[in-house]
Amino acid sequence: MEIVERKRKRPDRAVMHYQEPHAARAAQGKLLEEAIGRQVKQYREKLGLTIAELAKAADMSAGMLSKVENGATSPSLATLQALSRALHVPVTALFRSYEEIRDATFVKAGQGLTIERRGTRAGHQYQLLGHSPHGPVMVEPYIVLLTAESDVFPIFQHAGLEFIHILEGEVVYRHGDKTYAMGPGDSLFFDAEAPHGPEELRKLPIRFICVISYRREE
């Protein structure tokens, strides 16, 4: 009987590194250190203190403080308490930028939120693909569908900027005193305060991405 010896392959080091279970935690820790550093520097500069002055007030070396501000070290709880006292802020304030809300919206194909806009009266169908509830700028991405039941409507006007990208069909799109013959793959980015909108529906159905952005107070 023939005996065949099978050598076990050595695992690929790159793969092992990629699958390292501590990698994600290490990356998260680095982000926390950098966030704390940014907050310390921000509060220090707000008080008009130099690194040497804050280091002295917190009873630590200027070199250590510099490492903290650059996110190059993980400060101990005692260090954070000393810095918070020297900066006259609670310890929790040093984590503020790390704890800020970071929004994400995931929408499955065909499951955007159907909403009404001015163009709805003209038969334009809008699916909202996400929204930005926080921050100074509102961003509204849509999928817009124009069909045989849709009318032209080249008189939209609103604050902010708008971007459209044609996915299907052909349309003549007006912006101000200019028109653009657009087909799949064509894009238009413009100031939305000028009158704009589809002026001629050349090939139906027409489907395009529309992204509107404007200051929240507007």
Secondary structure, DSSP 8 states (H G I E B T S, - for coil): ------------HHHHHHT-TTHHHHHHHHHHHHHHHHHHHHHHHHTT--HHHHHHHTTS-HHHHHHHHTT-S---HHHHHHHHHHHTS-GGGGGHHHHS--------TT--EEE--GGGGGT-EEEE-----SSSEEEEEEEEEE-TT----TTB--SSEEEEEEEEEEEEEEETTEEEEE-TT-EEEEETTS-EEEEEEEEEEEEEEEEEEEETT-
